[in-house]
Amino acid sequence: MTDPRELERLAIDAATRAGDHLRDHRPRRVEVVATKSSDVDIVTAMDRAAEEMIVEYLLAARPGDGVFGEEGHSRTSQSGITWVIDPIDGTVNYLYALDDYGVSIAAVEGDPDPLTWTPLAACVHNPPRRLSYHAAAGHGAFADDRPLRGPTSTGLSGALVATGFGYRAERRTRQAEIVTALLGEVRDIRRLGAASLDLCLVGDGRLDAYYERGLSPWDHAAGALIAREAGALVTGPDGGPADAEMTVAAGVPLHGELLARLAELDAFSGY
């Protein structure tokens, strides 16, 4: 049986190596080689190079594992373990030399499907701050060597809530309407631009809650495990696993309050 702590160490090493490369070799003017679903979300040559570095490192250590990467690497697992990789979560922040981006790596057991997989280990590395959030299932969550303090127990009216926006204009418009409704009901809203870091910050008690519709598996695989190991609830709209329909992370009782309010605002479907 694979020790999650072994996978955790590999994730930290791979994320740190890729993060050092991204930080130290970031061009003044990042070469844009493609676009995703709109011209707002830019894929760079560095994005692809970082994923290649991560995959090579992980498969050298564990050649039977599978890979599920944002930038196209896909490999069926022979060991039962699959690495879910986002080489730069927060690509636009990286492009604009903003510090809120991360290298996100998770090891999961089972098929690469958030509804059925079992997360085992994770690392979200923030290169500008040289900081690694990491966790192994059943062993807690850490920021480097410091145990994460866990989410706060505030209610909705006192909560600092983070969210994000999709790439399509119609989705962004609807998400802005939901934020407008929430803004007068919470302490304040934040939009950092990197889901993996948002989830880690909930686990560290620096954000009270985070929600977002439309996340891909690699957006939340690592951050969700880290937040949960720190004591947060991380679910989808019905209390099951986080998925593309909605990801909500918070402590108790805030998680239930926020989930209920989002349901009232019809935040789970139709856009």
N, C-alpha and C positions, 0 to 999 in steps of 0.2 A: 504493500500500500504506500502510495506517495505521501511523504511528509509535506504538509502545506508550507511549513517554514523553509524547506528547501526551495520550493517554487517561489516563495516570497523573496528569498535572497537572489535568485536568478532575475526576477522582475526588477528588483532594485538595481542590480548591476547593469542590466540591459537598458533600463530607462536612464540611468545616470550617464552611461557612455553616449547614448544618442543625444541626451540633453546637453552634454558638454560640446558635442560637435555642432549642434544647432546654435548654441550661444556663441561659441568661439568663431564660427565660420559664417555667421549671418551676414550676407552682403548688405551694403548700404541701400542698394536697390534690388530687392528680391526678384529673381527671374520668375515670371509667371508662365507656367507651362500648360495650364489648363484651367477650366472653371468647373465648379460643381453645378448645382441646380440654378444658380444665378450668378451674375457678375459681382455680387456682394461677398460671396464666400470663395476665396481664391486658393487654389492648390499650387504650391510652389515646388520647385526642384528639390528644395531642402526637405520638404514633407516626404517625398518619395525616397530620398536618400536615407532619411532617418528610419523609415520602416524597413528598408533593406538591411540596414545595420542591425536592427533589433531582431529580425527574423534569422539572419545568419548566426547571431550570437546564441539565440535560444535553441535553434536546431543543432548547432554544434554540441551543445550540452545535452540535449534531449532529442535525438533524431527521430524518434517515433511519435512525437507530438504533432498535433494539428495547429493550423494558423488561420486566423480570421482577421484580416487587417483592413483598415479603412481605405488604404491606397491600392487595394487589389490583390494582395497576397492571400491565397486561399489554399489550404492543404488539409485533407481529411486525416483525422487522427487515427493512429494505430494503437496508441497507448491509453486512450480514453481521456486524455488531457488536451485541451485546445487553448492556445494563447490568443486573446482578443486584444487588438492593438490599435491605438490611435496615436500616430507618431507626433502629431502636433494638434492638440486640442486647444483651440483658440488661434487658428491660422491667421485671422485678420489682425489680432493683437500682435502676433509675431511679425507680420508684414509691416505694421506701423511702429515697431520697436516698443510696444507696451509690455509690461512685465507679466501680465496674467495669461500665460499659456503653459501647457504642460504636456509631458510625455506620459501617456496612460497605457498601462499594461496589466491585464488580468489573466490568470490561469483558471479555467473552468473545467469541470467534469461533465461529460455528456456532449450532446450536440450544441453548436454555437447558436442557441436560441434562448433569450432571456426568460421565456416562460417555462423552460424545462431544465436549464443548466443548473449546476451547483458550483457557485464561485468558491475557489479554494485559496487564492492568494492574489495580491494586487499591489501595484505601486503607481502613484501619480507623482512624477518628478517635475518640479518647477525650476527650470534652468537658471533664470536670472537671479533667483534667491538661493540657488544651490540647496534646495530643500526637497526632501523626499517624504511624502506621506505613504505609508505602507501598512499592510495587514496580512495576516494569515488566519484562515477560518478557525475560530475557537481560541485564538491567542491574542486578541486585542489589536488596537490600531495605534500608530505612532507617527509623529513628525520627526524624522531622523530617530534619535534615541528617546525622545520625550513622549510619554503616553498621551494620547489625545484625551481631553478632559470631558468630552461628551457634549451633547446638545443641551441647551437651556430648557427650563420648564415653563417659560413664559406663555401667556395666552396670545391670541391673535392681535389684540390691540397694542401689545407691547413688542411685537415681533419685527425684527429686521429680516425682510424676505428677499431672496434673490430669485431671479427668473432669467429666461433667455427668449430669443425670438428666432423664428424659422427663416428660411431663405426666400420663400415665395411671398409676393407682396400681399396677397389676400390673407395669408396666414398671419403675417406680421400685423396687419390692420386689426384682425380679430384679437390677437394677443395684446395689442395696445389697448383695446377696449376693456379687456379683463384687468389689466394693470390699472387703468383709470378707475375702475370700480373698487379695486382693492386699496388704492393709495390712501384714501381717507379712513381706512379701517385698520391700518397697521402702523407701526412706528415709521417705517420707510421702506422703499424698494431699492434694490441694487441690481445692476446688470453688468457682470464682469466679463462675460463672453467666453467662458470655458466651463462647461458643465462638470467636468471631472474635479476641477478646483472648487466649484461651488459646493459639491457634495462633501469634499474633504473639510471645507470650512464649517459646514454644519456639524460634522463630527468633532471639530475642534472648538465648537461653541462660539466661533467668530461670526457666524450667521445663525439666525434662529431657525430659518426654514428655506427651502428651495423647491421650486416646482418648474416644470417645463413640459410642453407637449412637443412630440416629434423627434425625440432623441433616437439615434441609432444605437445598436447594442454596444459599439465601442465607445460611445459617448459616456455611458454610465457604468459599464462593467466593473472597472476598477474603483471608481469613486463610491459606488453604492456599497461595495463590500467594506471599504474603509469606514464609511459613515455608520454602517450597521455594527461593525466591530467596536466602534466608539460608543454605541448605545442609541443611535438614531433609528427611527422607523423609516424604511425606504420602500415604498409600494407604488403600484399602479392605482388606477381610479377605484377599483373594487377591493382594495386591500391585498391583492395578489402581487406578483412580481412586477417591478417597474418595466414599462415597455414603451413603444412608440406613442401609444394613446396618451399617457401621462406618467411622469415621474414626480413623486412628492416625497421629500425628506424633511424630517423634523423630529423633535422629541415629543414626549407626552406632556400635556394634552394637546399641544399645538397641532400635531399631525392630524388628528381627527377634526379639529376646528377648521383647519385650512382645507382639508379634503371636502368637508361638507360645504364650505363657502364656494369652492371651485365648482362643485356640482350645481349649486344654485345659479351660478353664472354660466352654466352650460359650457364649461371649459374643456370637456372631454371629447367632443365630437363635432362634426359638421364644418371643419375648416382645415 
